Amino acid sequence: MLLFSDYPFLDIMWTMFIFFAWVIWIWLLFMVLFDNFRRSDHSGWAKAGWTMFVIFLPLIGVLVYMITTPTAQESAYAG
């Protein structure tokens, strides 16, 4: 019972929030990398550049990749 009094409810909620945010972040990072290698409109150098950008600057790299990549509907109209 002493253990529960040392770790209040809001600390538990904050820990759960941080854990799930971390899981979502890792999932998003992997999805961006998988999408990068799955694309056929990028050359090998472009894929390598995006991968290095996402690895070395993860937050900025993922956000820029998500903003600049066309959606599936836009790419269907392009080709």
C-alpha distances in whole Angstrom, upper triangle without the diagonal:
4,5,6,7,9,11,12,14,17,16,16,19,21,20,21,24,25,24,27,29,29,30,33,34,35,36,38,40,40,42,44,45,46,48,50,51,52,54,58,59,58,60,58,58,57,54,53,53,51,49,49,48,45,44,45,44,41,40,44,45,44,44,48,48,47,49,52,52,54,53,54,56,58,58,60,62,63,64
4,6,5,7,9,11,14,17,16,15,19,20,19,21,24,24,24,27,29,29,30,33,34,34,36,38,39,40,42,44,45,46,48,50,51,52,54,58,59,58,59,58,58,56,53,53,53,50,48,48,47,44,43,43,43,40,39,43,45,43,44,47,48,46,49,52,52,54,53,54,57,58,59,60,63,63,65
4,6,5,7,10,12,15,13,12,16,17,16,18,21,21,21,23,25,25,26,29,30,31,32,35,36,37,39,40,41,42,44,46,47,48,51,54,56,54,56,54,54,52,50,49,49,46,44,44,44,41,39,40,39,37,36,40,41,39,40,44,44,43,45,48,48,51,49,51,53,55,55,57,59,60,61
4,5,5,7,9,12,11,10,14,15,14,16,19,20,19,22,24,24,25,28,29,30,31,34,35,36,38,40,41,42,44,45,47,48,50,53,55,53,55,54,54,52,49,49,49,46,44,44,43,40,39,40,39,36,35,39,40,38,39,43,43,42,44,47,47,49,48,49,51,53,53,55,58,58,60
4,6,6,9,12,11,12,15,16,16,18,20,21,21,24,26,26,28,30,31,32,34,36,37,38,40,42,43,44,46,47,49,50,52,56,57,55,57,56,55,53,51,51,50,47,46,46,45,42,41,41,40,38,36,40,42,40,40,44,45,43,45,48,49,51,49,51,53,54,55,57,59,60,62
4,6,10,12,10,11,14,15,14,17,19,19,20,22,24,24,26,28,29,30,32,34,35,36,38,40,41,42,44,45,47,48,50,54,55,53,55,53,53,51,49,48,48,45,43,43,42,39,38,38,37,35,34,37,39,38,38,42,43,41,43,46,47,49,48,50,52,53,54,56,58,59,60
4,7,8,6,7,10,11,11,13,15,16,16,19,20,21,22,25,26,27,29,30,31,33,35,36,37,39,41,42,44,45,47,50,51,50,52,50,50,48,46,45,45,42,40,40,39,36,35,36,34,32,31,34,36,34,35,38,39,38,40,43,43,46,44,46,48,50,50,52,55,55,57
4,6,5,7,9,10,11,13,15,16,17,19,20,21,23,25,26,27,29,31,32,34,35,37,38,39,41,42,44,45,47,51,51,50,52,51,51,49,46,46,45,43,41,41,40,37,36,37,35,33,31,34,36,34,34,38,39,37,39,43,43,45,44,46,48,49,50,52,54,54,56
4,5,5,6,9,10,11,12,14,15,17,18,20,21,23,24,26,27,29,30,32,33,35,36,38,39,41,43,43,45,49,49,48,51,50,49,47,45,45,44,41,40,40,39,36,35,36,34,32,30,33,35,33,33,36,37,35,37,41,41,43,41,43,45,46,47,49,51,52,54
4,5,5,6,8,10,10,12,14,15,16,18,20,21,22,24,26,27,28,30,31,33,35,36,37,39,41,41,43,47,47,46,48,47,47,45,43,43,42,39,38,38,36,33,33,34,32,29,27,30,32,30,30,34,35,33,34,38,38,40,39,41,43,44,45,47,49,50,52
4,5,5,6,9,10,10,12,14,15,16,18,20,21,23,24,26,27,29,30,31,33,35,36,37,39,40,42,46,46,45,47,46,45,43,41,41,40,37,36,36,34,31,31,31,30,27,26,29,31,29,29,33,34,32,34,37,38,40,39,41,43,44,45,47,49,50,51
4,5,5,6,9,10,11,12,14,15,17,18,20,21,23,24,26,27,29,30,32,33,34,36,38,39,41,44,45,44,46,45,45,43,40,40,40,37,35,36,34,31,31,32,30,27,26,29,31,29,29,33,33,32,34,37,37,39,38,39,42,43,44,46,48,48,50
4,5,5,6,9,10,11,12,14,15,16,18,20,21,22,24,26,27,28,30,31,33,34,36,37,39,42,43,42,44,44,43,41,39,39,38,35,34,35,33,30,30,31,29,26,24,27,29,27,27,30,31,29,31,34,35,36,35,37,39,40,41,43,45,46,47
4,5,5,6,9,10,10,12,14,15,16,18,20,21,22,24,26,27,29,30,31,33,35,36,37,41,42,40,42,41,41,39,37,37,36,33,31,32,30,27,27,28,26,23,21,24,26,24,24,28,29,27,29,32,33,35,34,36,38,39,40,42,44,45,46
4,5,5,6,9,10,11,12,14,15,17,18,20,21,23,24,26,27,29,30,32,33,35,36,40,41,39,41,40,40,38,35,35,35,32,30,31,29,26,26,26,25,22,21,24,26,24,25,28,29,27,29,33,33,35,34,36,38,39,40,42,44,45,46
4,5,5,6,8,10,11,12,14,15,16,18,20,21,22,24,26,27,28,30,32,33,34,38,39,38,40,39,39,37,34,35,34,31,30,30,29,26,26,27,25,22,21,25,26,23,24,28,28,26,28,31,31,33,32,33,36,37,38,40,42,43,44
4,5,5,6,9,10,11,12,14,15,16,18,20,21,22,24,26,27,28,30,31,33,36,37,36,38,37,37,35,33,33,32,29,28,29,27,24,24,25,23,20,18,22,23,21,21,25,25,23,25,28,29,31,29,31,33,34,35,37,39,40,42
4,6,5,6,9,10,10,12,14,15,16,18,20,21,23,24,25,27,29,30,32,35,36,34,37,35,35,33,31,30,30,27,25,26,24,21,21,22,20,17,16,19,21,19,19,23,24,22,24,27,28,30,29,31,34,34,35,37,40,40,41
4,5,5,6,9,10,11,12,14,15,17,18,20,21,23,24,26,28,29,31,34,35,34,36,34,34,32,30,30,30,27,25,26,25,21,21,22,21,18,17,21,22,19,20,24,24,23,25,28,28,30,29,31,33,34,35,37,39,40,41
4,5,5,6,8,10,10,12,14,15,16,18,20,21,22,24,26,27,28,32,33,32,34,33,34,31,29,29,29,26,24,25,24,21,21,23,21,18,17,20,21,18,19,22,22,20,23,26,26,28,26,28,30,31,32,34,36,37,38
4,5,5,6,9,10,10,12,14,15,16,18,20,21,22,25,25,27,31,31,30,32,31,31,29,27,27,26,23,22,23,21,18,18,20,18,15,13,17,18,15,15,19,19,18,20,23,23,25,24,26,29,30,30,32,35,35,36
4,5,5,6,9,10,11,12,14,15,17,18,20,21,23,24,26,30,30,29,31,30,29,27,25,25,25,22,20,21,20,16,16,17,16,13,12,16,17,14,16,19,19,18,21,23,23,26,25,27,30,30,31,33,35,35,37
4,5,5,6,9,10,11,12,14,16,16,18,20,21,22,24,28,29,28,30,29,29,27,24,25,25,22,20,21,21,17,17,19,18,14,14,18,18,15,17,20,19,18,21,24,23,25,24,25,28,29,29,31,34,34,35
4,6,5,6,9,10,10,12,14,15,16,18,20,21,22,26,27,26,28,28,28,25,23,24,24,20,19,21,19,16,16,19,17,13,13,16,16,13,14,17,16,15,18,20,20,22,21,22,25,26,26,28,31,31,32
4,5,5,6,9,10,11,12,14,15,16,19,20,21,25,26,24,26,25,25,23,21,21,21,17,16,17,16,12,13,15,13,10,9,12,12,10,11,15,14,13,16,19,18,21,20,22,25,26,26,28,30,30,32
4,5,5,6,9,10,11,12,14,15,17,18,20,24,25,23,25,24,24,22,19,19,20,17,15,16,16,12,12,14,14,10,11,14,13,11,13,16,15,15,18,20,19,22,21,23,26,27,26,28,31,31,32
4,5,5,6,9,10,10,12,14,16,16,18,22,23,22,24,23,24,22,19,20,20,17,15,18,17,13,14,17,16,12,13,16,15,11,14,16,15,14,17,19,18,20,19,20,23,24,24,26,28,28,29
4,5,5,6,9,10,10,12,14,15,16,20,21,20,22,22,22,20,17,18,18,14,14,16,15,11,13,15,14,10,10,13,11,8,10,13,11,10,13,15,14,17,16,17,21,21,21,23,26,26,27
4,5,5,6,9,10,11,13,14,16,19,20,18,20,19,19,17,15,15,15,12,10,12,12,8,9,12,11,8,9,11,9,7,10,12,10,10,14,15,15,17,17,19,22,22,22,24,27,26,27
4,5,5,6,8,10,11,12,14,18,19,18,20,18,19,17,14,15,16,13,11,13,14,10,11,14,14,11,13,15,12,10,13,15,12,13,16,17,16,18,18,18,22,23,21,24,27,26,26
4,5,5,6,8,10,10,12,16,17,16,19,18,19,17,14,16,16,13,12,15,15,11,13,16,16,13,14,15,13,10,12,14,11,10,14,15,13,15,14,15,18,19,18,20,23,23,23
4,5,5,6,9,10,11,14,15,14,16,16,16,14,11,13,13,9,9,12,11,8,11,14,13,10,12,12,9,7,10,11,8,8,11,12,10,13,13,14,18,18,17,19,22,21,22
4,5,5,6,9,10,14,15,13,15,13,14,12,9,10,11,8,7,10,11,8,9,13,13,11,13,14,11,9,12,13,10,11,14,14,12,15,16,17,20,20,18,21,24,23,23
4,5,5,6,9,12,14,13,15,14,16,14,10,12,14,11,10,14,14,12,13,17,17,15,16,17,14,12,15,16,12,13,16,16,13,15,15,15,19,19,17,19,22,22,21
4,6,5,6,10,11,11,14,14,15,13,10,13,14,11,11,14,14,12,14,18,17,15,16,17,13,11,14,14,10,10,13,13,10,12,11,11,15,16,14,16,19,18,18
4,6,6,9,10,8,10,10,12,9,6,9,10,7,8,11,12,10,12,15,16,14,16,15,12,11,13,13,9,10,13,12,9,12,13,13,17,16,14,17,20,18,18
4,6,8,10,9,10,9,11,10,6,9,11,10,9,13,14,13,14,17,18,17,19,19,15,14,17,16,13,14,17,16,13,15,16,15,19,19,16,18,21,20,19
4,6,9,9,11,11,14,12,9,13,15,13,12,16,17,15,17,20,21,19,21,21,17,16,18,18,14,15,17,16,13,14,14,13,16,17,14,15,19,17,16
4,6,6,9,10,13,10,9,12,14,12,13,16,16,16,18,21,21,20,21,20,17,16,18,16,13,13,16,13,10,11,12,11,14,14,11,13,16,14,13
4,6,8,10,12,11,10,13,15,14,15,18,19,19,21,23,24,23,24,23,20,19,21,19,15,17,18,16,13,13,14,13,15,15,11,13,15,13,12
4,7,10,12,9,10,13,14,13,15,18,18,18,21,23,23,22,24,22,19,18,20,17,14,16,17,13,11,11,13,12,15,13,10,12,14,11,10
4,7,8,6,6,10,10,10,12,14,15,15,18,20,20,20,21,20,16,17,18,16,13,15,16,13,11,12,15,15,17,16,13,15,17,14,14
4,5,5,6,9,10,11,12,14,15,17,18,20,21,21,23,22,18,19,21,18,16,18,19,16,14,16,18,19,21,19,16,19,20,17,16
4,5,5,6,9,10,11,12,14,15,16,18,20,20,23,21,18,19,21,19,16,19,21,18,16,18,21,21,24,22,19,22,24,21,20
4,5,5,6,9,10,10,12,14,15,16,18,19,21,20,16,18,20,17,15,19,20,17,16,19,21,22,25,23,20,23,25,22,21
4,5,5,6,8,10,10,12,14,15,16,17,19,17,13,15,17,14,12,15,16,13,13,15,18,19,22,20,17,20,22,19,19
4,5,5,6,9,10,11,12,14,15,15,18,16,13,13,16,14,11,14,16,14,12,15,17,18,21,20,17,20,22,20,20
4,6,5,6,9,10,10,12,14,14,17,16,13,14,17,15,13,16,18,16,15,19,21,22,25,23,21,24,26,23,23
4,5,5,6,9,10,11,12,13,15,14,10,13,15,13,11,15,16,14,14,17,20,22,25,23,21,24,26,23,24
4,6,5,6,9,10,10,11,13,11,8,9,12,10,8,11,13,11,11,15,17,19,22,20,18,22,24,21,22
4,5,5,6,9,10,10,13,12,9,10,13,12,10,13,16,14,14,17,19,20,24,23,21,24,26,24,25
4,5,5,6,8,9,12,12,9,11,14,13,12,15,17,16,16,20,22,24,27,26,24,27,29,27,27
4,6,5,6,7,10,8,5,8,11,10,9,13,14,13,14,18,20,22,25,24,23,26,28,26,27
4,6,5,5,8,8,4,6,9,9,8,11,13,13,14,17,19,21,24,23,22,25,27,26,27
4,6,5,9,10,8,9,12,13,12,15,17,17,17,21,22,24,28,27,25,29,31,29,30
4,6,9,9,8,11,13,13,13,16,18,18,19,23,25,27,30,29,28,31,33,31,32
4,6,6,5,8,10,10,11,14,15,16,17,21,23,25,28,27,26,30,31,30,31
4,6,5,6,8,10,10,12,14,15,16,20,21,23,26,25,25,28,30,29,30
4,5,5,6,9,10,11,12,14,16,19,20,23,26,25,25,28,30,29,30
4,6,5,6,8,10,11,12,14,18,19,22,25,23,23,27,28,27,29
4,6,5,6,9,10,10,12,16,17,20,23,21,21,25,26,24,26
4,6,5,6,9,10,11,14,15,18,20,20,19,23,24,23,25
4,5,5,6,9,10,13,14,18,20,19,19,23,24,23,25
4,5,5,6,8,12,14,17,19,17,18,21,22,21,23
4,5,5,6,10,11,14,17,15,15,19,20,19,20
4,6,6,9,9,12,15,14,14,17,19,18,20
4,6,8,10,13,15,13,14,18,18,17,20
4,6,9,13,14,12,12,16,16,15,18
4,6,9,11,10,9,13,14,13,15
4,7,8,6,6,10,11,10,12
4,5,5,6,9,10,11,13
4,6,5,6,9,10,11
4,6,5,7,9,11
4,5,5,6,9
4,5,5,7
4,6,6
4,6
4
